[in-house]
Amino acid sequence: MNRGILYEVFKKTVIPPGFSHITYTMKNALILVLTLNVGFAAYGQNSPGSPYTYFGIGDIYHKGFGHHLMKGGTGIADRNGYTINNLNPASYSSMGYPYTFINEFGLSVATATRDDGSNQGRQMEMDFPYLTMAFKTGEKSGGSFGLRKFSSVNYDILGFEDFNGIPGRYQVRYEGSGGLNEVYFGYGRTIGKRFSVGAHFSYIFGSLQNHQLVNSDEVNFNVSIEDNNHLTTLSVDIGAQYILPIKKSSLTFGLTYDPGNDLKSSHELEILETEPGSNIPIDVLSSELLEEEEDYILPHTLGFGVSWNKNNKFSISLDAQTQFWSASSLDGNNFSLRDSRRVALGFEKLPNYRSEHYVGLISWGFGAYAEQSYLVLDNEGLNNAGVTLGCSLPLGNRGMVRFIGERAARGQSLSDFFNESYTKFTINITFMDLWFAQRKFN
């Protein structure tokens, strides 16, 4: 068969334009076999090396830093002035006296176990999810600047395909890596005594690498397909908070809205003929650089939260969030999109910042969350649920370290796909300081 015809068929069936530029031509998801191994990477995602990152822009990170992770990811109505809260930009106006500067960064290690019914494996990865700072800009205002991971792709899947127009049955290996990052600046201001508003201005950028290797023993023709996607966009989201005093306690209500955006995409597509059984290229069959304006869509998002603070001794938080993915109307042969929803509940024993004893400065919390993913696979929705537990230990009078554990499961509602469970440990370190204050030394 003519090689030009072969690679044109592969190009049309394996890399169609649209949602992700990677194949959606699988006849049945049951034929997918996860290549199970133990690996280590400098960057990971919420669930390490997940085959579910095959779709779209991969695993999307939930906002929230260490203080909120230990409470199930709640914080839309949180106004703790000694931590940074990117869940609601209105919170930046609440920075606690006497500090005028806060710096935070996190490190996490996750171990995931996957089971497809006949194979089981485990994978471990390390993640540096964020580096951020917050600062006072006035008596009733504050800002924040930071870098965080927005999404991550990391999969290794083995499948079998029948391509129209090409004889034989082909083994196809799908490998993906990369992800998106977000650089943001946020500002919040209190209006009056109880009402605060704020906004984030973000630049989202990154690249997704999709590699496919097509092999066949029946036809002496192997193809390697490299598709590198580069994505960028500018984004704005807003938030508000209102405090309602109730005797020796208070209720805080929070509201956030993100209007969504389109990611501008450019991708380099290269199709190579390779030696049978290897990735060594023999000939370049096709090479293209494509520009597309509305290739990937970030949905508009609405969030609501309420937090009850009991005399600064403990707090209980409830968050609910919806992302309207179904409005994008994107689907494939084996998947479709639906609105994603997340509900989380958290409890925290608050520290006594005036305590003269170390134990009084310790705080701890726990939480739980349930998520309805935006993915529907073979008419079954993908869901996720987890629990968290953590504590915060002071480092002198200008810092703290948090230890957070999370246990979660995903894919349990799907009958013909992978069941995932993972355990993640996160260390969050916070430093607080005084900007523009004259220091005295003996």
Secondary structure, DSSP 8 states (H G I E B T S, - for coil): --HHHHHHHHHHHHS-SSSSSS----S-GGG-EE-------S---SSTT-GGGGSTT-EE-----HHHHTTTT--TT---TTS--TT-GGGGGG--TT--EEEEEEEEEEEEEEE-SS-EEEEEEEE--EEEEEEEEETTEEEEEEEEEEEE--EEEEEEE--TTS-S-EEEEEEEEEEEEEEEEEEEEEETTTEEEEEEEEEEEEEEEEEEEEE-SSSS-EEEEEEEEEEEEEEEEEEEEEEEEETTEEEEEEEEEE--EEEEEEEEEEEEEE-TTS--EEEEEEEEEEEEEEEEEE--EEEEEEEEEETTTEEEEEEEEEE-GGGG----SSEEE--EEEEEEEEEE---TT-SSTGGG-EEEEEEEEEEEEEEETTEEEEEEEEEEEEEEE-TTSEEEEEEEEEEEESTT-SSS-EEEEEEEEEEEEEEE-TT------
